[in-house]
Amino acid sequence: MTTSLLLASDALRCEIAPALGGAIAGLWLGATPVLRSSAAAALTSVRNAGSYPLVPFSNRVGHGSLRWAGTDHPLVVPEGFEPHAIHGVGWLRPWSVLEANGQFALLSYEHQADESWPFAFDASQAFRIKGNELELTLSITNQSAVAAPVGLGWHPCFVKRADTHVRFAATGRWEMGDDKLPTRRSASTGLDRDCQGLDVDHCFDGWSGALHLSDSALHTTVSSSLRYVVVYTNASRDYVAVEPVSHVNNAIKMLEHGDASACELGIRVLQPGESMSAEMSIHAQASS
């Protein structure tokens, strides 16, 4: 199995670890890390990667318990995240390399129904680097015999420097309980503030699809076709997680309980053979 892939333009360099959750080990603009970055050979845990894919759901399924179409499905809970299932299964499984060159890579993962997720699916990730931008596409096809709930996203962790500032527009924020599950939606215009002292772990909806991180080293723009974004950082973290996602945290459980409709929560229900895709890009430039 391919241990690492290196994509590079004149400005940007991206190292991918297919066997470690199809993760991005690192992303650099010249010598400056854009994401939390290390060489793929030195990366021993996907939890320390620069970014990893979220498939077939984002964030948590409360208490690792899924009830769908009248059937209960206990889900495997990754170590360290008890009691909730989290971030799907793609980040915990090796991906195969279908195509790769110096500026493009295509990875795939085929999931057979198991205790981590009871619905079969195929997923693919495309990475393309050009100039100062990394473009990513994540796709999923329902290969089970029944309709299945689906969500997609990414979990990039950007370097937090002493003067890092985050700015984006949204229309709502989902408040979090002590159990790290959403409790209610409140109106929000997004964020426009310095990251030092910022304590946030929330899903924002009505996201404009663009988020800016700026400091004395870099100005980074995250753009996505998705309209939800999870932002996470606190004083103990040297990174800012900016996660473009397709649905609210714990949306599958909230849908099960009738708290809101699938459309309101962002959950897609794919029929057998139906597919879904999402796009994200990271553009980095040196601060002037």
Secondary structure as GFF3:
##gff-version 3
##sequence-region A 1 288
A	DSSP	beta_strand	5	8	.	.	.	ID=ss1
A	DSSP	beta_strand	12	17	.	.	.	ID=ss2
A	DSSP	beta_strand	23	29	.	.	.	ID=ss3
A	DSSP	beta_strand	32	33	.	.	.	ID=ss4
A	DSSP	three_ten_helix	40	42	.	.	.	ID=ss5
A	DSSP	three_ten_helix	46	48	.	.	.	ID=ss6
A	DSSP	beta_strand	53	54	.	.	.	ID=ss7
A	DSSP	beta_strand	60	61	.	.	.	ID=ss8
A	DSSP	three_ten_helix	62	64	.	.	.	ID=ss9
A	DSSP	beta_strand	65	68	.	.	.	ID=ss10
A	DSSP	beta_strand	71	74	.	.	.	ID=ss11
A	DSSP	beta_strand	85	86	.	.	.	ID=ss12
A	DSSP	three_ten_helix	90	92	.	.	.	ID=ss13
A	DSSP	beta_strand	96	100	.	.	.	ID=ss14
A	DSSP	beta_strand	104	111	.	.	.	ID=ss15
A	DSSP	beta_strand	121	130	.	.	.	ID=ss16
A	DSSP	beta_strand	133	142	.	.	.	ID=ss17
A	DSSP	beta_strand	148	150	.	.	.	ID=ss18
A	DSSP	beta_strand	153	154	.	.	.	ID=ss19
A	DSSP	beta_strand	157	159	.	.	.	ID=ss20
A	DSSP	beta_strand	165	169	.	.	.	ID=ss21
A	DSSP	beta_strand	172	176	.	.	.	ID=ss22
A	DSSP	beta_strand	182	187	.	.	.	ID=ss23
A	DSSP	beta_strand	190	194	.	.	.	ID=ss24
A	DSSP	beta_strand	200	205	.	.	.	ID=ss25
A	DSSP	beta_strand	210	214	.	.	.	ID=ss26
A	DSSP	beta_strand	218	224	.	.	.	ID=ss27
A	DSSP	beta_strand	228	233	.	.	.	ID=ss28
A	DSSP	beta_strand	239	245	.	.	.	ID=ss29
A	DSSP	alpha_helix	251	256	.	.	.	ID=ss30
A	DSSP	alpha_helix	262	265	.	.	.	ID=ss31
A	DSSP	beta_strand	268	270	.	.	.	ID=ss32
A	DSSP	beta_strand	275	286	.	.	.	ID=ss33
###
